[in-house]
Amino acid sequence: MEHTLKYLTQLEAARQGVITQEMETAARKEHMAPSELQALVAKGTAVIPANRRHLCLDHIGIGSALSTKINVNLGVSKDCNDYGMEMDKVRAAVGMGAHAIMDLSSHGDTRGFRRTLVRECPAAIGTVPVYDAVIHFRRPLDELSAEDFLAVVRAHAEDGVDFVTLHCGLTRKTISQLKAGKRLMNIVSRGGSLIFAWMSMTGEENPFYEHYDELLEICREHDVTVSLGDACRPGCIEDASDQCQMEELVRLGELTERAWERGVQVMVEGPGHMPLDQIAANVKLQQTICKGAPFYVLGPLVTDIAPGYDHITSAIGGAAAAAAGAAFLCYVTPAEHLALPDLEDMKEGIVAAKIAAHAGDIAKGIAGARDADRRMSEARRALDWDTQFALAIDGGKARSYREKAAPEEEGTCSMCGKFCAIRSMNKALAGEHVDII
């Protein structure tokens, strides 16, 4: 094994047959040989987001052949700007097993917060640099230049973020399509809407598309993984799989190959809102067009009518997407579409996303995915409650339900008591008398 610093990116090292320390760490978590992961990274079907300036990073791999990872969005807004609370969320998210933290801050000392994340957070860190452009330069959106947008990307890379969402697939042609078309929700991507507005006001081409090669050089220099944002992701069921979404996906496929040619790691972002029956087809289409680059999905949300419960609609879609091959799920909280999530909202979103990711891993046959389920079943058969709580995704909540309604019969729960099927079967199979009344 040779040291990673002799190679600019994990992709370049993998192509030269080098197994880096980052690959070894990530492979160990996947129950696979480092050489297997190195081969996936070399093909571009797995990425290891790992900016060399993120010194406390606990390295992970993201790809359809690996366990499904989850991302937690957080960050302040003008209406809710408590950075201390956001750091509390970061620590809680990492403690709950989040694999990545995406800072979407749009107010205040964004650079200071980003640097604190790099210094203290072991999860992979992602950002959307276009959010930060207006704050960084303190100028109106239409007064920013293409060079300004690139400068912000460079600043994020130099600060140590591991992956950046860049809305490179939105072009002048898209503007014409949207103005002429009948899309119900237009663009719901915040970054995509900012680029659309900038292009509309200046009359210029998307700087992230026009200067894509320069962006790739910035990312290659720091081994920042490019997450190709889907500005035209459907924001409602009505817009799912429409022409706008599909045309952008084809462009993202082209941009994926251009990044690989430069030695830059790539993920591709996906929907959005989508009917359940379209999710698997969309994942397979992305895998085909983007040559297996890891697919990073927001949800998908399978219905539009559940505000306050969108962590559930997202988990349903996320499980279907992961089972079909999506590699990375962006969590959704109960506050989606309504407000900046608080700490409890974040916890609910993480649990829902972890359930979806694990369900997908079982369906995909990921190594080790069923192990905890088997141990849980064994603990249930033995009526071993402490082991059940230890294995549960949210053991604290499970324990609280049992403790707030303690059963009269030791070993059972308050729903069944002596009617407990497991108790009856255990006694019957042991040749014991099964007492009910």
C-alpha positions as CSV (number, residue, x, y, z in Angstrom):
1,M,0.0,0.0,0.0
2,E,1.3,3.5,-0.8
3,H,0.3,6.7,0.8
4,T,-2.7,8.5,-0.7
5,L,-0.9,11.9,-1.0
6,K,1.1,10.5,-4.0
7,Y,-2.3,10.6,-5.9
8,L,-4.6,13.5,-6.1
9,T,-7.8,11.5,-5.8
10,Q,-9.1,8.2,-4.6
11,L,-10.2,7.5,-8.2
12,E,-6.7,8.1,-9.6
13,A,-5.1,5.9,-7.0
14,A,-7.7,3.1,-7.6
15,R,-7.1,3.2,-11.3
16,Q,-3.3,2.7,-10.7
17,G,-4.1,-0.4,-8.6
18,V,-3.3,1.4,-5.3
19,I,-5.3,0.5,-2.2
20,T,-5.3,3.6,0.0
21,Q,-5.8,3.8,3.8
22,E,-9.2,5.3,3.1
23,M,-10.2,2.3,1.0
24,E,-9.0,-0.1,3.7
25,T,-11.1,1.6,6.3
26,A,-14.2,1.8,4.2
27,A,-13.8,-1.8,3.0
28,R,-13.6,-3.1,6.6
29,K,-17.0,-1.6,7.3
30,E,-18.5,-3.3,4.2
31,H,-17.2,-6.9,5.1
32,M,-15.3,-6.9,1.8
33,A,-11.7,-7.2,0.7
34,P,-10.0,-3.8,0.1
35,S,-9.2,-5.0,-3.4
36,E,-12.9,-5.4,-4.1
37,L,-13.6,-1.8,-3.1
38,Q,-10.6,-0.5,-5.0
39,A,-12.0,-2.1,-8.2
40,L,-15.4,-0.4,-7.6
41,V,-13.8,3.0,-7.0
42,A,-11.6,2.5,-10.1
43,K,-14.8,2.0,-12.2
44,G,-16.6,5.0,-10.6
45,T,-19.4,2.8,-9.2
46,A,-18.3,3.6,-5.7
47,V,-16.8,6.8,-4.2
48,I,-15.0,7.6,-1.0
49,P,-15.6,11.3,-0.2
50,A,-12.4,12.3,1.6
51,N,-11.0,15.8,1.4
52,R,-7.4,15.6,2.7
53,R,-8.0,18.6,5.0
54,H,-10.8,16.8,6.8
55,L,-8.5,15.2,9.3
56,C,-11.0,13.7,11.7
57,L,-13.0,12.0,8.9
58,D,-14.2,8.4,9.5
59,H,-14.0,7.2,5.9
60,I,-17.0,5.5,4.2
61,G,-17.7,4.2,0.7
62,I,-20.9,5.0,-1.2
63,G,-22.1,2.8,-4.0
64,S,-24.9,0.4,-5.0
65,A,-22.8,-2.6,-4.1
66,L,-22.2,-1.2,-0.6
67,S,-24.5,-0.7,2.4
68,T,-26.8,2.2,1.8
69,K,-25.6,5.4,3.4
70,I,-27.7,8.3,4.8
71,N,-27.2,12.0,4.7
72,V,-28.5,14.6,7.2
73,N,-29.2,18.1,6.0
74,L,-28.9,20.9,8.5
75,G,-27.7,24.5,8.8
76,V,-29.2,27.9,9.7
77,S,-31.5,30.3,7.9
78,K,-32.3,33.9,8.5
79,D,-35.3,33.0,10.5
80,C,-33.6,30.3,12.6
81,N,-29.9,31.1,13.0
82,D,-28.7,29.4,16.2
83,Y,-25.3,27.8,15.2
84,G,-25.0,26.2,18.6
85,M,-28.2,24.3,18.0
86,E,-27.0,23.1,14.6
87,M,-23.8,21.7,16.3
88,D,-26.0,19.9,18.8
89,K,-27.8,18.4,15.8
90,V,-24.5,17.4,14.3
91,R,-23.3,15.6,17.4
92,A,-26.7,13.9,17.8
93,A,-26.8,12.9,14.1
94,V,-23.3,11.4,14.3
95,G,-24.3,9.6,17.5
96,M,-27.3,8.1,15.7
97,G,-25.2,6.8,12.8
98,A,-25.5,9.4,10.1
99,H,-22.8,8.9,7.5
100,A,-22.8,12.4,6.1
101,I,-23.7,15.9,7.2
102,M,-24.7,18.4,4.5
103,D,-24.5,22.1,5.6
104,L,-27.2,24.1,3.9
105,S,-26.7,27.3,5.9
106,S,-27.9,30.4,4.2
107,H,-27.2,33.1,6.8
108,G,-24.5,34.4,9.2
109,D,-21.0,33.1,9.6
110,T,-21.2,30.2,7.2
111,R,-17.5,29.8,6.7
112,G,-16.9,29.7,10.5
113,F,-19.5,27.0,10.9
114,R,-18.2,25.0,7.9
115,R,-14.7,25.1,9.4
116,T,-16.0,24.0,12.7
117,L,-17.7,21.0,11.0
118,V,-14.4,20.0,9.3
119,R,-12.5,20.3,12.6
120,E,-15.0,18.4,14.8
121,C,-17.3,16.2,12.7
122,P,-16.2,12.7,11.7
123,A,-19.0,12.2,9.2
124,A,-18.5,13.2,5.5
125,I,-19.3,16.8,5.0
126,G,-21.2,18.2,2.0
127,T,-22.2,21.7,0.9
128,V,-24.0,23.5,-1.8
129,P,-21.6,26.4,-2.7
130,V,-24.2,28.3,-4.7
131,Y,-26.1,29.0,-1.4
132,D,-23.1,30.6,0.0
133,A,-22.2,32.9,-3.0
134,V,-24.5,35.8,-2.0
135,I,-23.4,35.6,1.6
136,H,-19.7,35.3,0.8
137,F,-19.6,38.3,-1.5
138,R,-22.4,40.3,0.1
139,R,-23.7,41.3,-3.3
140,P,-27.1,40.9,-5.1
141,L,-27.4,37.6,-7.0
142,D,-27.4,39.3,-10.4
143,E,-24.2,41.2,-9.6
144,L,-22.2,38.0,-9.1
145,S,-19.9,36.8,-11.9
146,A,-19.1,33.3,-13.1
147,E,-15.7,33.8,-11.4
148,D,-17.4,34.5,-8.1
149,F,-19.3,31.2,-8.2
150,L,-16.0,29.3,-8.9
151,A,-14.3,31.2,-6.1
152,V,-16.8,30.0,-3.6
153,V,-16.4,26.4,-4.8
154,R,-12.7,26.7,-4.2
155,A,-13.2,28.2,-0.8
156,H,-15.4,25.2,0.2
157,A,-12.8,22.8,-1.1
158,E,-10.0,24.6,0.7
159,D,-12.0,24.6,3.9
160,G,-12.1,20.8,3.7
161,V,-15.6,19.7,2.6
162,D,-15.7,16.2,1.2
163,F,-18.4,16.6,-1.5
164,V,-20.2,19.5,-3.1
165,T,-23.5,19.7,-4.9
166,L,-23.1,21.5,-8.2
167,H,-26.1,22.1,-10.4
168,C,-24.2,21.8,-13.7
169,G,-26.9,20.2,-15.8
170,L,-29.2,23.3,-15.9
171,T,-28.6,25.2,-19.2
172,R,-30.1,27.9,-21.3
173,K,-32.0,25.3,-23.1
174,T,-33.7,24.3,-19.8
175,I,-34.9,27.9,-19.4
176,S,-36.6,27.8,-22.7
177,Q,-38.2,24.4,-21.9
178,L,-39.6,25.6,-18.6
179,K,-41.0,28.8,-20.0
180,A,-42.7,27.0,-22.8
181,G,-43.7,24.0,-20.9
182,K,-46.5,23.1,-18.4
183,R,-44.5,21.9,-15.4
184,L,-46.7,22.2,-12.3
185,M,-44.0,22.9,-9.8
186,N,-41.3,24.4,-12.0
187,I,-38.0,24.1,-10.2
188,V,-38.1,23.2,-6.5
189,S,-34.3,22.8,-6.1
190,R,-33.2,25.8,-4.1
191,G,-29.7,25.7,-5.7
192,G,-31.3,25.1,-9.1
193,S,-33.7,28.0,-8.7
194,L,-30.8,30.4,-7.8
195,I,-28.9,29.4,-11.0
196,F,-32.1,29.7,-13.0
197,A,-32.7,33.2,-11.6
198,W,-29.1,34.2,-12.2
199,M,-29.2,33.1,-15.8
200,S,-32.6,34.7,-16.4
201,M,-31.4,38.0,-15.0
202,T,-27.9,38.1,-16.7
203,G,-28.7,36.3,-19.9
204,E,-25.6,34.2,-19.5
205,E,-25.0,30.4,-19.5
206,N,-24.9,28.4,-16.2
207,P,-21.4,29.1,-14.9
208,F,-21.2,25.6,-13.4
209,Y,-21.8,24.1,-16.9
210,E,-19.8,26.6,-18.9
211,H,-16.8,26.4,-16.6
212,Y,-17.2,22.7,-15.7
213,D,-13.6,21.8,-16.5
214,E,-12.3,24.5,-14.2
215,L,-14.6,23.2,-11.4
216,L,-13.2,19.7,-12.0
217,E,-9.7,20.9,-11.5
218,I,-10.6,22.5,-8.2
219,C,-12.3,19.3,-7.0
220,R,-9.4,17.1,-8.3
221,E,-6.8,19.2,-6.4
222,H,-8.6,18.6,-3.1
223,D,-10.2,15.3,-3.9
224,V,-13.7,16.7,-3.4
225,T,-16.4,14.4,-4.8
226,V,-18.8,16.1,-7.2
227,S,-22.4,15.5,-6.5
228,L,-24.2,16.4,-9.7
229,G,-27.3,18.2,-8.5
230,D,-30.6,17.5,-10.2
231,A,-32.0,21.1,-10.5
232,C,-35.0,19.7,-12.5
233,R,-35.9,17.0,-10.0
234,P,-39.7,16.6,-9.8
235,G,-41.1,18.6,-6.9
236,C,-44.5,16.9,-7.1
237,I,-46.0,13.6,-8.3
238,E,-47.4,15.4,-11.4
239,D,-43.9,16.3,-12.7
240,A,-42.2,12.9,-12.1
241,S,-40.3,11.5,-15.0
242,D,-41.1,14.4,-17.3
243,Q,-39.0,15.6,-20.2
244,C,-37.3,18.3,-18.1
245,Q,-36.0,15.7,-15.6
246,M,-35.0,13.2,-18.3
247,E,-33.1,15.7,-20.4
248,E,-31.1,16.9,-17.4
249,L,-30.3,13.3,-16.5
250,V,-28.9,12.7,-20.0
251,R,-26.7,15.8,-19.5
252,L,-25.6,14.6,-16.0
253,G,-24.5,11.3,-17.7
254,E,-22.2,13.3,-20.0
255,L,-20.9,15.3,-17.1
256,T,-20.2,12.2,-15.1
257,E,-17.9,10.8,-17.8
258,R,-16.1,14.1,-18.2
259,A,-15.4,14.1,-14.4
260,W,-14.1,10.6,-14.6
261,E,-11.8,11.6,-17.4
262,R,-10.3,14.2,-15.1
263,G,-9.9,11.7,-12.2
264,V,-12.7,13.2,-10.1
265,Q,-15.2,11.1,-8.1
266,V,-18.8,11.6,-8.9
267,M,-22.3,11.0,-7.4
268,V,-25.5,11.8,-9.3
269,E,-28.5,13.2,-7.5
270,G,-32.1,12.1,-8.1
271,P,-35.7,12.8,-7.3
272,G,-37.6,14.2,-5.5
273,H,-41.3,13.4,-5.6
274,M,-42.2,10.3,-7.5
275,P,-45.0,7.7,-7.6
276,L,-43.9,4.4,-6.1
277,D,-44.3,2.5,-9.3
278,Q,-41.8,4.7,-11.1
279,I,-38.9,4.6,-8.6
280,A,-37.2,1.4,-9.6
281,A,-37.3,2.3,-13.3
282,N,-35.8,5.7,-12.5
283,V,-32.9,4.2,-10.6
284,K,-32.2,1.7,-13.4
285,L,-32.3,4.5,-15.9
286,Q,-29.8,6.6,-14.0
287,Q,-27.5,3.6,-13.6
288,T,-27.6,3.1,-17.3
289,I,-27.1,6.7,-18.4
290,C,-24.6,7.5,-15.7
291,K,-22.7,4.2,-16.1
292,G,-23.3,3.1,-12.5
293,A,-22.2,6.3,-10.7
294,P,-23.6,6.2,-7.2
295,F,-27.2,7.5,-7.1
296,Y,-28.1,10.0,-4.3
297,V,-31.8,10.5,-3.8
298,L,-33.9,12.9,-1.7
299,G,-36.6,10.6,-0.6
300,P,-38.2,10.0,-3.1
301,L,-41.5,11.2,-1.6
302,V,-44.3,8.9,-2.9
303,T,-47.2,11.3,-2.2
304,D,-47.6,15.1,-1.9
305,I,-50.4,15.1,0.7
306,A,-48.6,14.2,3.9
307,P,-47.0,17.4,5.3
308,G,-45.9,16.7,8.9
309,Y,-45.3,13.0,8.0
310,D,-43.0,13.4,5.0
311,H,-40.3,11.4,6.8
312,I,-42.7,8.4,6.4
313,T,-43.5,9.1,2.7
314,S,-39.7,9.6,2.1
315,A,-38.9,6.3,3.9
316,I,-41.3,4.4,1.7
317,G,-39.7,5.8,-1.4
318,G,-36.2,5.5,0.0
319,A,-36.6,1.8,0.7
320,A,-37.8,1.2,-2.9
321,A,-34.9,3.3,-4.3
322,A,-32.3,1.6,-2.2
323,A,-33.7,-1.9,-3.1
324,A,-33.4,-0.9,-6.8
325,G,-29.8,0.2,-6.4
326,A,-29.7,3.8,-5.0
327,A,-26.6,4.2,-2.9
328,F,-27.2,7.3,-0.7
329,L,-30.4,8.5,0.9
330,C,-30.9,12.1,1.9
331,Y,-33.1,12.0,5.0
332,V,-36.4,13.9,5.2
333,T,-37.9,15.1,8.5
334,P,-41.5,15.7,9.6
335,A,-40.8,19.5,9.1
336,E,-40.2,19.1,5.4
337,H,-42.0,21.8,3.4
338,L,-43.0,23.5,6.7
339,A,-40.1,24.7,8.8
340,L,-36.4,24.3,9.7
341,P,-36.4,21.0,11.6
342,D,-35.5,21.0,15.3
343,L,-33.5,18.3,17.1
344,E,-36.5,16.0,17.6
345,D,-37.5,16.4,13.9
346,M,-34.0,15.5,12.9
347,K,-34.0,12.3,15.1
348,E,-37.3,11.2,13.5
349,G,-35.9,11.8,10.0
350,I,-32.7,9.8,10.8
351,V,-34.6,6.8,12.1
352,A,-36.9,6.8,9.1
353,A,-34.0,7.0,6.7
354,K,-32.1,4.3,8.5
355,I,-35.1,2.0,8.3
356,A,-35.4,2.7,4.6
357,A,-31.6,2.1,4.0
358,H,-31.6,-1.1,6.0
359,A,-34.7,-2.4,4.2
360,G,-33.0,-1.7,0.9
361,D,-29.8,-3.5,2.0
362,I,-31.8,-6.6,2.9
363,A,-33.4,-6.6,-0.6
364,K,-30.1,-6.1,-2.3
365,G,-28.4,-8.8,-0.4
366,I,-25.7,-6.6,1.1
367,A,-23.2,-8.6,3.1
368,G,-24.2,-8.7,6.8
369,A,-27.5,-6.9,6.3
370,R,-29.6,-9.7,7.7
371,D,-27.4,-10.4,10.7
372,A,-29.0,-8.0,13.1
373,D,-32.5,-9.1,12.0
374,R,-31.6,-12.7,12.8
375,R,-30.3,-11.7,16.2
376,M,-33.4,-9.7,16.9
377,S,-35.6,-12.7,16.0
378,E,-33.6,-14.9,18.3
379,A,-34.0,-12.4,21.1
380,R,-37.7,-12.2,20.5
381,R,-38.1,-15.9,20.6
382,A,-36.2,-16.0,23.9
383,L,-38.3,-13.0,25.2
384,D,-34.9,-11.3,25.8
385,W,-36.0,-7.7,26.0
386,D,-32.7,-6.1,26.8
387,T,-31.1,-7.6,23.7
388,Q,-34.0,-6.5,21.6
389,F,-33.6,-2.9,22.8
390,A,-29.8,-3.1,22.1
391,L,-30.4,-4.3,18.5
392,A,-33.2,-1.8,17.7
393,I,-32.6,1.2,15.5
394,D,-34.1,3.3,18.3
395,G,-33.8,1.2,21.4
396,G,-34.6,4.1,23.7
397,K,-38.0,4.6,22.2
398,A,-38.7,0.8,22.1
399,R,-37.8,0.5,25.8
400,S,-39.9,3.5,26.8
401,Y,-43.0,1.9,25.2
402,R,-42.5,-1.2,27.2
403,E,-41.8,0.5,30.4
404,K,-44.8,2.9,30.3
405,A,-47.2,0.0,30.2
406,A,-45.5,-2.8,32.3
407,P,-47.2,-6.2,31.9
408,E,-48.6,-8.2,34.7
409,E,-46.9,-11.4,33.3
410,E,-43.1,-11.1,33.4
411,G,-41.5,-11.6,30.0
412,T,-44.6,-10.6,28.0
413,C,-45.9,-7.2,26.9
414,S,-49.1,-5.4,27.9
415,M,-50.8,-6.2,24.6
416,C,-50.8,-10.0,24.9
417,G,-49.9,-10.9,28.4
418,K,-50.4,-14.7,28.8
419,F,-51.9,-14.8,25.3
420,C,-48.3,-14.2,24.0
421,A,-47.8,-16.6,21.1
422,I,-44.1,-16.8,21.7
423,R,-44.6,-17.7,25.4
424,S,-47.2,-20.3,24.5
425,M,-45.0,-21.9,21.8
426,N,-41.9,-21.9,24.1
427,K,-43.8,-23.7,26.8
428,A,-45.6,-26.1,24.5
429,L,-42.4,-27.1,22.7
430,A,-40.7,-27.6,26.1
431,G,-43.5,-29.9,27.1
432,E,-44.8,-27.5,29.8
433,H,-48.3,-26.7,30.8
434,V,-49.5,-23.6,28.9
435,D,-51.5,-21.5,31.4
436,I,-53.7,-18.7,30.0
437,I,-56.3,-17.8,32.6
